[in-house]
């Protein structure tokens, strides 16, 4: 008992010594409250507004997400050069999701709770979005998510600037059926939610058209041995290989396809993909994928005034040998859409920005014109690109009308 | 037979425990906002794993590179319970089959798989959190140790199991949530775990559990069992020839490590609100070994400090240099290994402990047997450690 009381005094003495260095002051910086444009305590001052950028800049996803980071920074710099948003310069806080979904959740919480950012531009994979979604809903943040994805989601706290699955898939399949007379399809994908959901939609659509799916196969992420499926493809003789292979697996898949004697330029069978942008072709090699078709909303080769100035600004900022893929362009839209919504709302408040978002148009989008739908996705055109040996796509088709986003497609679930 | 409390908790160990308790239970909650405190809570869940590794690896010499398996199993059991609660038919009315977790609906499952059913019950879940990983560890242990598989082979096999489990979870996404994991967990028996007050409470629950585990670990190392473990690590054959069944001890300590990890996993799920296969695989398992090594693999308290230091560093480096933080982490690991081969615990042993002992000298003097002790240089308290430091490099002294 004596000992215990002795310890007590020693411990309190120790505590006093420890407390000082350990007391990390995390006191919130007293921000000038600009009430009329910010009634909820966001990090907005008289001349600045803080936003977050949350992508993986380390780890396996860094190669894909770097383009998005560059696009978002470019957009922010351009907006600042034009005078900012509601007269305030945008400052960004960049955090690294490190290709690790829990880290995304942690960092998003940090951005919302500690930094009190007015919007976050970020995430790439569906897994990272699923991880941060509860955080954004709990702390009422606003996320601008750039990747084309599987749909089945509609959060009041997310603006989806990429296409959801039906926008990408239906137009592509209709096009090969109408223009290439395709009758038999072989579906192929990496094994996770996006390819599986997308192929489910594709299968339903193919069946609706009265055509046939002759095979459907999935391989784990990172898989590199596609010989057995290529043999199956040769056996089943489909008209179209519908490929949703992602990431590094693409390199192995297209090389092995070519090595197995399937010449994509002869289009027998034809390869249609929704997962290979110009960024992936850098890894695959243009000569290995020459002749394949891709269905998405943006290609670097789109010819219009907006895109020309976007591509040249992007190259000027980040280097001449850079390529721009679909997601990079979608990421570029994020800050602009947010700016438009804030200015329409006349406030940075999340609720007001959300309410102002549906109907926001962007006539300066590199892809041409986009508009935010009630369901927080974008109306956009879908285009078919024809892969060239130089790693670029020739655009062979674009939908006449904007495709309506339909994240919960009836009859496709 | 029974060791007295004093033998299990010699005075300077008590002080060390008290310092840790004061930092975690008083200093941190008073100086940090709830966001940071919740992060600390998350770091401390890794400390459970590191603590288990101190016993397995530091004491027993069993290097497991698959502790993520048990962390994950514990976490998934808890996540299944919480997910079922979050997937009530009202919450999931938008799905084609309401009442089942959302990812099952995306994967075209139309009814709950049979092995999910029992997770509607909290008692079963708590039982499963403890039993599933422990029983799994028991089977691995029996299969390996009874055949005298050890050392590098054991490490490789645990790694393989971790890889297999990750592939299984990712591959069976309809049943497990796949790569996305089990996300969007909201309530625990109707109690919203996402609120600030819940986070405070969970932090302290986590702390209490951690200290229970610490006390268990302290009992193990101060008991005969602890000495046998050390003996096994140093001269396994000799222990066997002395008539001990080495494999049983190994199985026990491996199961205990698994149990600690599982508790950590379950607390992780509760505090962070989701579970994903990124905690099960090889990389997180190795990270957990690093936590243990940074803290000092022979020190149960060091494991806690190691987990805190590494994760604090990770968070602050990555917030400050989002693109270069991995290099900073690398530098941290290299410098710890270079300058403190026995981890943070060696700092304690060399600087803090002598200071504490000096402070207590006047008291100690009155006791006759303590005089002998005070003559020796910074020497560990029990004969256990002296035996083994004869056989080991200097590092083996740093046991606390």
Interface residues (C-beta under 8 A of the other chain):
Chain A: X3 X6 X7 X10 X11 X14 X15 X18 X19 X22 X23 X24 X26 X57 X58 X94 X95 X96 X98 X100 X101 X102 X103 X105 X106 X107 X109 X110 X113 X114 X125 X126 X127 X130 X131 X133 X134 X138 X150 X152 X191 X192 X193 X196 X197 X200 X220 X221 X408 X413
Chain B: X11 X14 X15 X18 X19 X22 X23 X26 X27 X28 X31 X32 X33 X35 X36 X39 X42 X94 X96 X103 X106 X107 X108 X167 X170 X171 X173 X178 X179 X180 X181 X183 X184 X185 X186 X194 X272 X273 X274 X276 X278 X279 X315 X318 X319 X322 X323 X325 X326 X359 X360 X363
